[in-house]
């Protein structure tokens, strides 16, 4: 299901033995537009330290109670690698973090969600027992060691959702607005759409643009270029924040822009993962 990411801001992250803290920001991978980490303010119990929590540690959000249950303990969080979240997170820091928790590297070609490896793949199910997960982890350790040196100096592609909010969005023939927010798939943690506020061009309207339609992002100039014309955007379905954005709405949006939807591909990947 799709939800506005801002609704998760200040959600409480609950460990197996108590609250970890509240969500302050999200880091996404600017190549796949998937949330890789939540930035969590721990509060007094950990001297107000900010920590990173991977979606791989989270169960399904409790939208009524504004909580995100996690499968890790407070002690696990307390002893996690100390990362300065006010600075860019390096690949080396990521490797230390993922290694500490026993998570796979998402840049090594394993496709760590969306698709064949979604966060709930690490949760206990009849088809995915603790023994099977342990076997999966053991099988990947050798590969990770081999790949570690090759990826040590790679440039990270993590971006702060808070920092990207406000970026200017430019169509082929002119500016159409700025980044207002994001629509998140709460199962795969993929950012499916950027919510664009068109008030500086088309007053009173918000529209959705998929990252799939981005042509270029100038991070220094805080500018996103999209492969669309202003007229097409003007006639696109409006986004209403008070209504649930369903698959039916998605199909209408993709049909308007004459684009192929992402969901058949991901459904096929999920089936393939379950029946290798």
Long-range contacts (C-beta under 8 A, 24 or more apart in sequence): 1-185, 1-186, 1-187, 1-244, 2-183, 2-184, 2-185, 2-186, 2-192, 2-193, 2-244, 2-245, 2-250, 3-61, 3-63, 3-183, 3-184, 3-186, 4-181, 4-182, 4-183, 4-184, 4-195, 4-241, 5-161, 5-181, 5-182, 5-183, 5-184, 5-191, 6-181, 6-182, 7-63, 8-38, 8-61, 8-68, 8-184, 10-66, 11-61, 11-66, 11-67, 11-68, 12-66, 12-67, 12-68, 13-38, 13-40, 13-53, 13-58, 13-67, 13-68, 13-70, 14-67, 14-68, 14-69, 14-70, 15-70, 15-72, 15-73, 15-74, 15-76, 15-77, 16-70, 16-71, 16-72, 16-73, 17-73, 17-74, 18-45, 18-74, 19-43, 20-51, 20-53, 20-70, 20-74, 20-77, 21-46, 21-51, 23-68, 24-50, 25-85, 25-160, 25-161, 25-162, 26-160, 26-161, 26-162, 27-52, 27-89, 27-158, 27-159, 27-160, 27-161, 28-158, 28-159, 28-161, 28-191, 29-106, 29-157, 29-158, 29-159, 30-157, 30-158, 30-159, 30-217, 31-157, 32-114, 32-190, 33-190, 33-191, 33-211, 34-106, 34-113, 34-114, 34-188, 34-189, 34-190, 34-191, 35-161, 35-184, 35-189, 35-190, 35-191, 36-106, 36-158, 37-89, 37-158, 38-68, 39-85, 39-160, 42-77, 45-74, 46-77, 46-78, 49-82, 50-85, 50-86, 51-77, 51-80, 51-83, 51-85, 52-80, 52-83, 52-85, 52-89, 52-97, 53-77, 54-97, 54-98, 54-101, 54-103, 55-113, 55-119, 55-189, 56-101, 56-103, 56-112, 56-119, 56-122, 57-101, 58-119, 59-123, 60-120, 60-186, 60-187, 61-186, 71-122, 71-123, 72-101, 76-101, 88-156, 88-158, 89-156, 89-158, 90-156, 91-151, 91-152, 91-153, 91-154, 91-155, 91-156, 92-152, 94-156, 94-158, 95-148, 95-151, 95-152, 99-144, 102-137, 104-140, 104-144, 105-144, 105-147, 105-151, 107-151, 107-154, 108-143, 108-144, 108-147, 108-151, 110-140, 111-269, 113-188, 113-189, 113-190, 114-185, 114-188, 114-189, 114-190, 114-266, 115-188, 115-266, 115-269, 115-270, 115-273, 116-269, 116-270, 116-272, 116-273, 117-273, 118-187, 118-188, 118-270, 119-187, 119-188, 119-189, 120-187, 121-273, 127-274, 159-219, 164-222, 166-222, 167-217, 167-222, 167-223, 167-224, 168-222, 168-223, 168-224, 169-194, 169-196, 169-209, 169-224, 169-226, 170-223, 170-224, 170-225, 170-226, 171-226, 171-228, 171-229, 171-230, 171-232, 171-233, 172-226, 172-227, 172-228, 172-229, 172-230, 173-229, 173-230, 174-201, 174-230, 175-200, 175-201, 176-201, 176-202, 176-207, 176-226, 176-228, 176-230, 176-233, 177-201, 177-202, 177-207, 179-224, 180-206, 183-208, 183-245, 188-266, 192-250, 192-262, 194-224, 195-239, 198-233, 201-230, 202-234, 205-238, 206-238, 206-239, 206-241, 207-233, 207-236, 207-237, 207-238, 207-239, 208-236, 208-239, 208-245, 208-253, 209-233, 210-259, 210-262, 212-259, 212-262, 213-257, 213-259, 228-257, 232-256, 232-257
